[in-house]
Amino acid sequence: MNVVAEMLLSEPAPMAIWATLMLLTFPALLVLGSPETMRRPRRAAREFVAALRGRSAELQRRTEEAAESARFADEIQVAADRADTGARRWQEAWERSEQELNDAYTAWLEADARLRTATSAAAWGTPWSVRTCEEYAARQRYLHREVTAAAERGELPADAVADALAERAGWDARLHPVEQHLVITRASVAWLRERYERAVVAERQAWHDADAARRAAGSLRHEAIVAATLVIPAPQGRTLTPARRRAVAVPAM
């Protein structure tokens, strides 16, 4: 008996043969061990096969559930990553909008200071009438030059240049350059104030969008953590190959 045991332990081939024989004879042992099985061997065989099939189906179901839970957690994580990226972009957009708001406010204040200076200069009075064609042409060139320069600096809208060339919308080349400068400065203040008010609205909307994106990203991160904790382990220690991540729709910027 010691020789047989030593052979089984040292040689893998006899051990495998004995294990195979035991596995094949196990159903027969079950049949011999039950009187009901001895009387109805066919029924017992059918029940045995049905039990094996049921166990196989249960194992398959549990495997599919484990794979599905892992796949769901993986997709939620992808969505959370995309939401984080989107939230950072919305945050950057809000920061740019805030900077544009500050710049618009500063430009408006500077234009208002120039207006006070121009108003003080115009208070001394200037001759209104144009005496010669050369003087009118010089005033016209001054108006076009100053309006164009203000538009290039962003202190007037682009269509103000065309209006000044056509001498419409309040632009009058007959005015003295001091008065023209006052008109240009007033128009600049009005334009920059309007731009500032638009920047206020844009900054508020950008902040609202960034805040909504942050909230959505936080919610998805929470969902990803919950989904990861609910992943069903694979049955019988089987390791599941992670499914390829599928992109989950997240509102883009």
Buried (B, 14 or more C-beta within 10 A) or exposed (E): EEEEEEEBEEEEEEEEEEEEEEEEEEBEEEBEEEEEBEEEEEEBEEEBEEEEEEEEEEEEEBBEEBBEBBBBBBBBBBBBBBBBBBBBBBBEBBBEBBEBBEBBBEBBEBBBEBBEEBEEEBEEEEEEEBEEEEEEEBBBEBBBEBBBEBBEEBBBBEEBBBBBBEBEEEBBBBBBEBBBBBBBBBBBBBBBBEBBEEBBEBBEEBBEBBBEBBEBBBEBBEBBBEBBEEBBEBBEEEEBEEBEEEEBEBEEE
